[in-house]
């Protein structure tokens, strides 16, 4: 009897293919394709597809068949309807137990609609019926009948099967793909197998991705299937999962802090090694699960070269200077602290002599001019105004120049003092300035403070991708990529108008009068 049944199946299969080729007109390639997908329903389904195409176009039956046989990039047009066709065939075989008679007059579209409603009722998604798992199982949570959840190693970083099931790319460049799958009994004849989660795990034991369908964040109902992964050990007795990395859309991956607080504490007690990631420690401190004492010490003093200090500002202008015979452009900040760039070029000597000069400088100038008068053999009048005495006796402009350069120095010094205070004030956004000069900036910083102000996703990326022991690199990475729009505006803040005090002008003039 079994031999008879086998021969009958072969004859029927051969006859289906012959009908598809000789009667319908499909190419041998498409006939084989339909046999593989639809089996005993292949002829009726091809006719449904042809009727569907004819109803939506002006093509004749022969034209539709020619179109279905057309091949582009190695795929026939008939193959392009695979997901729709598979949905219908699964419903016919499993949902109707092969009894298509009640629906034999339905259109292709109507059959597909019925199949989708059935699939949705099963919550089957893109699963497979009576699927035989060939991938290595690394964690088996199925019952004695083979129903339930389990994790498998897909043995590749690029899985077309997982892609079709999960609606994401199913690719990784950091490791191997693993899939959380479920085998569920539908009826006495069929069980449904589908994927629920996809993980990318590297040979280093780091989970680089762990997402749900369509790159969604795993629902909490799957946590009970994720946590047992942390107990799995390899053939050497080492834990299979050693930590967490990141690869793509990290915010959508499973995170330990997605678990309930009690589960986190239990896991921390069993596997404290999983909590070495700085980003995870910060998050759990935020959640009051761990104490701040677990956080790395990210306070320190940075010695930043002057050429890099300009990176801490927005809208920093540059200036052209000479280095030997070469012209080079440097930041305005460098020029100010290394060469000075403010040049007060308007000096009103008469105003100084009439309104600003103090008694000490007036006496000093008269003493100088009295000496000039004596050398010239001229009469010197003590009660004559000092500006007139300068006009009479300062033939070589020695006194005038001392006053002029003194006032200029006073304005320059006032500008540079205010400039320093303004720049130092802007840098207070970053930390405590210890010194700032032509050599550079020395500043105390507290990266913990900056990290506490960052969004979780940015903080995770910064901490997990940069060496936290290199405080300066970590600081500049934060400044360049996470604080860019909040940098102090150099140009707006440094619109300085120098205005030295009378005492400052007199002090500068007095200093230069000693050389006259």
C-alpha positions in Angstrom: 0.0 0.0 0.0 2.8 2.4 0.9 4.5 1.8 -2.5 1.1 2.5 -4.2 0.7 5.8 -2.3 4.3 6.9 -3.2 3.7 6.1 -6.9 0.4 7.9 -6.9 2.0 11.0 -5.4 4.8 10.9 -8.0 2.3 10.6 -10.8 0.1 13.4 -9.4 3.1 15.7 -8.9 4.3 15.0 -12.5 0.8 15.6 -13.8 0.5 19.0 -11.9 3.8 20.2 -13.4 2.7 19.0 -16.9 -0.6 20.9 -16.6 1.2 24.0 -15.4 3.6 23.8 -18.4 1.4 22.4 -21.2 -2.0 23.8 -20.3 -1.3 27.0 -18.4 2.0 27.9 -20.2 4.3 28.4 -17.3 8.0 27.9 -17.8 9.6 24.8 -16.3 11.3 27.1 -13.7 8.0 28.6 -12.6 6.2 25.2 -12.7 8.8 23.8 -10.3 8.5 26.9 -8.1 4.7 26.6 -7.9 5.0 22.9 -7.1 7.4 23.7 -4.3 5.2 26.3 -2.7 1.6 25.3 -3.5 1.9 21.5 -4.0 -1.6 20.1 -4.8 -3.0 23.6 -5.0 -0.5 24.8 -7.6 -2.8 24.7 -10.7 -5.8 26.4 -9.0 -3.6 29.0 -7.4 -1.8 29.9 -10.7 -5.2 30.3 -12.4 -6.3 32.6 -9.5 -3.1 34.6 -10.0 -3.8 34.9 -13.7 -7.4 36.0 -13.2 -6.2 38.5 -10.7 -3.7 40.0 -13.1 -6.2 40.1 -15.9 -8.8 41.9 -13.8 -6.3 44.6 -12.9 -4.8 45.1 -16.4 -5.7 45.1 -20.0 -3.6 42.1 -20.7 -4.8 38.8 -22.2 -4.3 35.5 -20.5 -1.3 34.7 -22.7 0.2 38.1 -22.0 -0.2 37.6 -18.3 1.5 34.2 -18.5 4.4 35.7 -20.5 4.7 38.4 -17.9 4.8 35.9 -15.0 7.5 34.0 -16.8 9.6 37.1 -17.3 12.8 37.1 -15.2 14.6 40.1 -13.8 17.8 39.9 -11.8 17.3 36.1 -11.6 13.8 36.3 -10.2 10.6 35.6 -12.1 7.6 37.9 -11.7 5.7 34.9 -10.3 8.2 34.6 -7.5 7.7 38.2 -6.5 4.3 37.3 -5.0 5.9 34.7 -2.7 4.8 36.2 0.6 1.2 36.5 -0.5 1.1 33.0 -2.0 2.8 31.5 1.1 0.3 33.2 3.4 -2.6 31.6 1.4 -1.1 28.2 1.1 -0.4 28.1 4.9 -4.0 28.9 5.5 -5.3 26.3 3.1 -3.0 23.5 4.4 -3.2 24.3 8.1 -6.3 26.4 8.7 -8.6 24.5 6.3 -6.8 21.2 6.5 -6.6 21.2 2.7 -10.3 21.8 2.1 -10.5 24.6 -0.4 -14.0 23.8 -1.6 -15.9 26.4 0.4 -13.6 29.1 -1.0 -13.0 27.8 -4.6 -14.9 30.7 -6.1 -13.1 33.4 -4.1 -10.7 35.7 -5.9 -7.0 35.7 -5.2 -7.4 38.9 -3.2 -10.2 37.5 -1.2 -8.2 34.3 -0.4 -5.3 36.5 0.8 -7.6 38.5 3.0 -8.9 35.4 4.6 -5.4 34.0 5.1 -4.3 37.2 6.8 -7.2 37.2 9.2 -6.3 33.6 10.1 -2.7 34.4 10.5 -3.6 37.4 12.7 -5.8 35.2 14.9 -2.8 33.0 15.5 -0.5 35.9 16.0 1.8 33.9 13.8 3.6 36.7 11.9 6.2 35.4 9.5 6.5 31.9 10.9 6.9 28.5 9.4 4.6 25.4 9.9 6.1 22.1 10.9 9.5 23.7 10.8 12.5 21.5 11.5 15.2 23.4 13.4 18.7 22.7 12.1 20.6 25.4 13.9 22.4 24.6 17.2 20.2 25.2 20.2 22.1 27.1 23.0 19.3 27.4 25.5 16.3 25.1 25.4 13.1 26.1 27.3 10.7 23.8 25.4 8.6 21.1 27.0 8.9 17.4 26.4 6.7 17.7 23.3 9.1 20.3 21.8 6.8 23.2 22.3 7.9 26.5 23.8 10.8 28.9 23.5 14.5 28.3 22.8 17.6 30.2 21.6 19.5 29.1 18.5 22.8 30.1 17.0 22.1 31.0 13.4 25.8 30.5 12.6 26.0 33.6 10.4 26.0 37.4 10.5 23.6 37.7 7.6 20.4 35.5 7.7 17.7 35.8 5.0 15.4 33.5 6.9 15.6 35.7 10.0 15.2 38.8 7.8 11.9 37.5 6.4 10.6 36.4 9.8 11.5 39.5 11.7 11.2 42.3 9.2 14.6 43.7 9.8 17.9 43.4 7.9 19.2 40.5 10.1 22.8 41.5 9.6 25.6 42.3 11.9 29.2 43.2 11.4 30.2 42.7 15.1 29.3 39.0 15.7 27.0 36.1 15.0 23.2 36.2 15.0 21.2 34.4 17.6 17.4 34.0 17.5 14.8 33.5 20.3 12.3 31.2 18.7 9.0 29.6 19.7 7.5 26.3 18.6 3.7 26.4 19.2 1.2 23.6 18.5 -1.7 24.7 16.3 -3.6 21.5 15.9 -2.9 17.7 15.8 -1.1 18.0 12.4 0.7 21.3 12.6 2.9 23.4 14.8 4.0 27.0 14.2 7.7 28.1 14.5 8.5 31.7 14.6 11.3 34.1 15.7 10.6 36.7 18.4 14.0 38.3 19.1 17.3 38.6 17.3 20.6 39.1 19.0 24.1 39.9 17.7 26.7 38.4 20.0 30.4 38.7 19.3 33.1 36.2 20.0 34.1 38.5 22.8 30.9 37.6 24.5 29.4 41.0 24.1 25.7 41.5 23.1 25.9 44.2 20.4 22.2 44.1 19.5 19.1 42.5 20.9 15.9 43.6 19.2 12.4 42.5 18.4 10.6 42.5 15.1 11.2 45.4 12.8 14.0 46.6 15.1 11.7 47.2 18.0 12.7 47.3 21.6 12.0 43.8 23.1 8.7 43.7 25.0 8.9 43.0 28.7 7.1 39.7 28.2 10.3 38.4 26.7 12.5 39.3 29.7 12.0 35.9 31.2 13.6 34.3 28.1 16.5 36.8 28.0 17.6 36.6 31.6 18.4 32.9 31.5 21.0 33.7 28.7 23.2 35.1 31.4 23.4 31.7 33.1 24.6 29.9 29.9 28.2 28.7 30.0 30.4 27.6 27.1 32.4 24.3 26.8 35.1 25.9 29.0 32.8 26.7 31.8 32.9 30.4 31.0 29.8 32.5 30.9 28.6 32.8 27.3 27.5 36.5 27.8 30.2 38.7 29.2 28.8 42.2 28.7 27.2 44.6 26.3 28.3 46.6 23.3 26.5 48.6 20.7 26.1 48.5 17.0 22.9 50.0 15.5 20.1 52.1 17.1 21.3 51.2 20.6 18.3 52.8 22.3 16.1 50.1 20.8 18.2 47.2 22.2 17.4 45.3 25.4 19.1 46.9 28.4 19.6 45.4 31.8 17.9 48.4 33.3 14.7 47.5 31.3 14.3 44.7 33.9 12.3 45.2 37.2 14.5 46.5 40.0 14.3 43.2 41.9 15.5 41.3 38.8 18.4 43.7 38.4 19.5 43.3 42.0 19.3 39.5 41.7 21.4 39.6 38.5 23.9 42.0 40.1 24.4 39.6 43.0 24.9 36.6 40.7 26.8 38.4 37.8 28.5 41.6 39.0 30.8 41.3 36.0 27.9 42.3 33.7 27.8 45.7 35.4 31.3 46.8 34.6 30.1 49.1 31.8 30.4 52.7 32.9 27.2 53.6 31.1 25.3 50.9 32.9 26.7 52.0 36.3 25.5 55.6 35.6 22.1 54.4 34.7 21.7 52.2 37.7 22.9 55.0 40.0 20.2 57.3 38.4 17.6 54.6 39.2 18.8 54.4 42.8 19.7 50.8 42.4 23.5 51.3 42.9 25.3 53.8 45.0 27.4 56.6 43.5 30.5 54.9 45.0 30.5 52.5 42.0 31.0 55.4 39.5 34.5 56.0 38.0 36.4 59.0 39.2 36.2 61.4 36.3 37.5 64.5 38.0 40.9 66.0 37.2 43.0 68.8 36.0 43.4 69.2 32.2 46.5 70.9 30.7 45.2 72.0 27.3 47.5 73.6 24.7 46.4 77.1 23.7 45.8 76.0 20.1 43.1 73.6 21.3 41.4 76.0 23.7 39.6 77.7 20.7 37.7 74.4 20.2 35.8 75.2 23.4 34.0 78.2 21.7 31.7 78.9 18.8 32.5 81.6 16.2 36.2 81.9 17.1 37.8 84.2 14.5 41.3 83.7 13.3 44.2 86.1 12.6 47.2 86.1 10.2 50.6 86.4 11.9 54.2 85.9 10.9 56.2 82.9 12.2 59.6 83.8 10.9 59.1 84.5 7.2 55.9 82.5 7.0 52.4 83.8 7.3 50.1 81.5 9.3 46.6 81.7 10.5 46.0 81.2 14.2 43.0 81.6 16.4 42.3 85.1 17.8 42.7 83.6 21.3 46.2 82.4 20.5 47.2 85.8 19.1 45.8 87.6 22.1 47.7 85.6 24.6 50.9 85.1 22.7 51.3 88.5 20.9 48.5 90.8 22.0 46.1 92.0 19.3 44.6 95.2 20.8 46.2 98.4 19.7 44.8 101.6 21.1 45.6 104.2 18.4 43.8 107.3 19.6 45.5 109.3 22.3 44.4 112.8 23.4 47.4 114.2 25.3 45.8 117.5 26.0 42.8 115.8 27.6 45.1 113.8 29.8 47.1 116.9 30.9 43.9 118.9 31.6 41.7 116.2 33.2 43.5 113.0 34.1 47.1 113.8 35.2 47.8 113.5 39.0 50.0 115.8 41.0 52.9 113.3 41.1 53.1 113.0 37.3 52.7 116.8 36.8 55.6 117.4 39.2 57.7 114.7 37.4 57.0 116.3 34.0 57.9 119.8 35.2 61.1 118.5 36.7 62.0 116.9 33.3 61.1 120.1 31.4 63.0 122.3 33.9 66.1 120.3 33.0 65.3 120.8 29.3 64.9 124.5 29.8 68.2 124.8 31.6 70.0 123.0 28.8 68.3 125.4 26.3 69.2 128.4 28.4 65.5 129.4 28.6 63.5 130.9 31.5 61.3 128.3 33.2 58.1 129.6 34.9 56.7 127.3 37.7 53.2 128.7 37.4 53.0 128.1 33.7 50.5 125.3 32.7 52.2 122.0 32.1 50.8 121.7 28.5 52.4 125.0 27.6 55.7 124.0 29.2 55.6 120.8 27.0 55.0 122.9 24.0 58.0 125.2 24.8 60.6 122.7 25.9 59.8 119.1 24.7 61.4 119.6 21.3 62.2 115.9 20.9 58.8 114.8 22.0 60.3 112.7 24.8 57.6 113.7 27.3 54.8 113.6 24.7 55.8 110.0 23.7 56.0 108.9 27.3 52.5 110.2 27.9 51.2 108.8 24.5 52.7 105.3 25.0 51.7 105.2 28.7 48.1 105.9 27.8 48.2 103.3 25.0 49.6 100.8 27.5 46.9 101.6 30.0 44.2 100.9 27.4 45.9 97.8 26.1 46.3 96.5 29.7 42.7 97.3 30.5 41.5 95.4 27.3 43.7 92.4 28.0 42.5 92.3 31.6 38.9 92.4 30.6 39.5 90.0 27.8 41.1 87.5 30.2 38.2 87.9 32.6 35.6 87.4 29.8 37.3 84.3 28.5 37.8 82.9 32.0 34.1 83.5 32.6 33.1 81.7 29.4 35.3 78.8 30.4 33.5 78.6 33.8 30.9 76.6 31.9 33.5 73.8 31.7 35.2 73.9 35.0 37.5 75.9 37.3 40.2 77.8 35.5 43.5 77.6 37.3 45.6 79.5 34.7 45.2 80.8 31.2 48.2 82.3 29.3 50.3 82.0 26.2 51.2 78.4 27.1 47.6 77.2 27.4 44.8 76.5 29.8 44.9 74.6 33.1 41.5 73.8 34.3 39.7 71.5 36.8 36.9 69.5 35.2 34.2 67.2 36.5 33.0 64.9 33.8 30.5 63.3 36.2 28.6 66.6 36.2 28.5 66.7 32.4 27.4 63.1 32.1 24.6 63.7 34.6 23.2 66.3 32.2 23.3 64.1 29.0 20.6 62.0 27.5 21.0 58.3 28.2 21.7 57.4 24.6 24.4 60.0 24.2 26.0 59.1 27.5 26.0 55.4 26.7 27.6 56.1 23.4 30.3 58.3 24.9 31.1 56.0 27.8 31.1 52.8 25.9 33.1 53.9 22.9 35.9 56.0 24.5 38.6 55.4 27.1 37.3 56.8 30.4 40.9 56.8 31.7 41.8 59.4 29.1 40.0 62.4 30.7 41.1 64.9 28.1 40.0 62.8 25.1 36.7 62.1 26.9 36.2 65.8 27.7 36.9 66.9 24.1 34.6 64.2 22.7 31.9 65.6 24.9 32.6 69.1 23.8 32.8 68.4 20.1 29.9 66.0 19.7 27.5 66.5 22.6 27.9 70.2 23.6 28.4 71.8 20.3 25.3 73.8 20.2 25.8 74.9 23.8 29.4 76.2 23.4 29.9 79.8 24.5 29.8 82.2 21.6 33.2 83.8 21.5 32.2 86.8 19.2 29.1 87.8 21.1 30.8 87.7 24.5 34.0 89.5 23.6 32.8 92.8 22.4 35.0 94.7 24.8 35.5 98.5 25.1 38.6 99.3 27.2 38.3 102.2 29.6 41.1 102.3 32.1 40.9 104.3 35.4 42.7 107.6 35.9 45.1 105.9 38.3 45.9 103.2 35.7 46.7 105.8 33.1 48.9 107.8 35.5 50.7 104.7 36.6 51.5 103.7 33.1 52.6 107.2 32.2 54.7 107.5 35.4 56.5 104.2 34.5 57.6 105.6 31.1 58.6 109.0 32.4 61.4 107.4 34.4 63.2 106.7 31.1 63.0 110.4 30.0 
